[in-house]
Amino acid sequence: MQPESSSLKVGRNVMEKKRRMHMNHLFSTISSLIFTQTPKERLALPVLLEQATNYIKGLKESIQELQRRKEQLTGDQIENTDALEGSALPVIAVDEMGSTLEVKLITGLNKNFMLHQVLSVLEEEGVEVVTASYSTVGTKTLYTIHSQAIWSRIGIETSRVEERLNKLVF
């Protein structure tokens, strides 16, 4: 019976050694994910786990803050759109932000104009369209066009763009 118990003991030792190696590998992985640089000295496992816990808590707080900011920004955009929709259609809002230009256009479904005409006006005024999107809600269509000045030193004459778009749409 002695040889069998000896082989069982060796088997348990091998399994325990594999378990410890696996755990060390996992702790090493945690350490590499938390620290951008490997610490000079090896941290005790309780310290490493505490720092990992604090790191994860910090990430959760960051996620919650970003979600709160996203909801706040999304709410602001909806309120701005609602304010534009409250007036007579069509509505044009042109906002200049440095060398970028944002055009919001709300129309009814019964207003016939071609989006390519609006894009042509923008290009003639020296802006390059970066993105253009639209959505239809009920009987209203909201167009959002983001563009950028082709020549940033010259800039964009926002009042002229708005005037030409008003002539086109009204």
Number of C-alpha atoms within 10 A of each C-alpha: 5 6 8 9 10 11 11 11 12 12 12 12 12 12 12 12 12 12 12 12 12 12 12 13 12 12 16 14 11 15 21 13 13 16 12 8 9 12 10 6 6 10 11 8 12 9 10 17 15 11 16 18 13 13 15 13 12 12 12 12 12 12 12 12 12 12 12 12 12 12 12 11 12 12 12 12 12 11 12 11 14 11 10 19 18 9 10 10 16 18 18 19 14 16 15 16 10 11 16 19 22 18 20 20 22 23 22 17 12 8 13 9 12 10 11 9 13 20 18 13 16 24 16 11 18 19 24 19 19 11 11 15 10 13 11 13 9 8 9 17 18 21 17 17 20 17 22 23 20 17 12 13 8 10 17 23 11 14 12 11 20 18 11 15 21 15 8 13 18 10
